[in-house]
């Protein structure tokens, strides 16, 4: 009888532990921000939505950053508002969140919080490449160069 009680108690304990395990969404897991740039929360002035998981964020010093989210934020392009949340006042990949505020017809709103995977500072060329890659800007069409005539490079015909 004691042996059965111990086994029953052990099984109940294991079942209780398994039931209380609330695994976080793997997409929202903390991502290492090693090598990632950060943005001061108070300096953010503008953003451009590239797709459901990518943004270009501009700060007050005219710097641009590519912000990649851990999972798609469906409706990001049509959201009414976008906010950033950080515990230290600096928005960094892996430790900060983006808050997407969706408006509805009834006047209430629905907020979704999504973890930021990475932030990378962009050069003007990188920013233009991203805008072209995501279809936000047309590439400039370069006119093909006309071959230059080089003096003394005539072709001789041999008999």
Secondary structure, 3 states (H helix, E strand, C coil): CHHHHHHHHHHHHHHHHHHHCCCCCHHHCCCCCCCCCEEEHHHEEEEEEEECCEEEEEECCCCEEEEEECCCCCCHHHCCEEEEECCCCEEECCCCEEEEEEECCCCCEEEEEEEEEEEEEECHHHHHHHHHHCCCCCCCCCCCCCCCCCCCCCCCCCC
